[in-house]
Amino acid sequence: AEFNLTKIYNSIPYFKRVSEAKINAKKPTKKTKSSKEKAKEPEQAKKEEDKKKTKTKGQISIPEMLFVRPLFSLRRVSATIGQRHETTIPGFMERPKYFGMYWGDGKPEPGWDFIFGNQPDLRDWLEWAASKDNYMLTTNRSLNTQVRQTMANTISLKANLEPYPDLKIDLTATLNHNRNHSEFFKVDTAANNQKAFQHLSKMDVGSYTISYYALNTMFDSVDDSTKVSETFKIFEKNRPIISKRWAELNPNPDIIHYSKLDSQDVNGFFEGYGPYSQDVLTPAFIAAYTKKSAEKVNLNPFNGMPKPNWRVTYSGLGKLPLFNRAFNSINLTHSYTSTLTISNYRNNLIFDDRYYDQNLVIINENGLIDYIVNENIRLAEISDLDTLTGNYFSYYQIPQILINEQMAPLAGIDATWVFGLTTRVEYKKGRTLGMSFQDYQLSEAKTEEFTIGVGYKFPKMTMPFKFGKKKLELNNDLTFNFDFSVRDNLTVNYRLDQGVSEVTAGMKTIRIAPSLDYVINNRLRISLFYERQKNIPALTTSYPITSSKGGIRLNYTLGG
């Protein structure tokens, strides 16, 4: 769905005048008047007055520009929601006929709702189809094909704003969730020797990605003595708070956590929810790196609301009197994109007997996201304690949580000068956080890049070429480009409760690339280029590498 609010604004005269108002950046010019012009001053003044009145009808006052126009800044809103659900049920005994349904008793099965895309609640439908009244599924115990149900949900929200002339803001929010459910639904022999259908080996495997916001910790400081970031220290301090919250939800006795690895009690943590429990680490990590309170952060990582990302462009600077004499255009840009990703997660088969039990399910905070994603965490019982670590087994096995954020650019200027020179300056910054629940390490990769680009087109540049004895002169444009960039990558690993950090990878790259392009005709282009790149590693185990390349490149386009 898409809503164009500009059409609504244009339907009301005052709204249209406010939303379409532009900044008048033209400077008044003084001109020496002749005697004839002075004689016509009264008549000219009247014409100018009438012209001024006509212009003012489409203009608004400064207070209206500053305070009223932003109220009409929202120009366009679009929402795209996609769902793809599939259900495969082996062992269906009835023979489908019209529209893929069985019409045995005059009532179509599995039903019109199923034919038109409604995916049934798998447990209830399977047990209904296998009941004595329906008897639609085979009772053959040799059936070894799994029942499968696939769900893919996507949400994309976009909004375009223009609070002031030439200032545009694009907002986006996305959610992508995929889950594949599989189980065996087959006949097993019960204790009373009666054949009964059983739900066996119920497994969910999926991935989850939402647009995110972690900018408030992107510029966090680092302890000079230990080289550990302050945010990581907060992450460690959040764990006892999260452990207490889980203990309050779990009906099992609240006693001090006993670490079987260290053979000692761990003060501040409760039984089953120790300092290395996945259920504790996940909310503590999210709370720290989004600057949320550990007391209020959502305990279910699959129940987060997508956060808006943005891109801001301003093209009105070159229209101001201070700049319009030297520049044809000046564009300022800034953007921020971030995602939280949980890939290849799966439910723990230890909870297989409670997969359909709703008594121990934690109620999710965001009802809308719960309706779309529908991933519920179940509380563990005393029998679910890991004998090796003393922690409860987590309902979901999550190998890693990734937070990726890019400011590309953090600040960028693209200018075109009146004499044909183009300049571009950009500063980019990025960060990728990877919290691993297999080795309990946090990997933080930071990237910074500064780029300068210069270009100039020499119009109608005469280039002499000689073919045999005949001299040929071509009158085409010669384009010069020069790019200079400095890129710095650094990857640091943090280990829990160690108080130190370790640089595991990093590279500083300096690049210079001038080039000349000459278009001979619409088919043939000749380029003279040179590129020099120097890589300086952050680790002493590697050595610097400098590479250079250059030459002449001919591009010839075939075709009519």
Beta strands, then each sheet from edge to edge (+ up, - down):
strand 1: 2-4
strand 2: 74-88
strand 3: 147-164
strand 4: 167-189
strand 5: 195-211
strand 6: 256-259
strand 7: 264-270
strand 8: 309-314
strand 9: 327-347
strand 10: 396-397
strand 11: 400-417
strand 12: 422-436
strand 13: 441-467
strand 14: 470-495
strand 15: 501-519
strand 16: 524-537
strand 17: 545-556
sheet 1: 1+ 2- 3+ 4- 5+ 9- 8+
sheet 2: 1+ 2- 3+ 4- 5+ 9- 10+
sheet 3: 1+ 2- 3+ 4- 5+ 9- 11+ 12- 13+ 14- 15+ 16- 17+
sheet 4: 6+ 7-
end
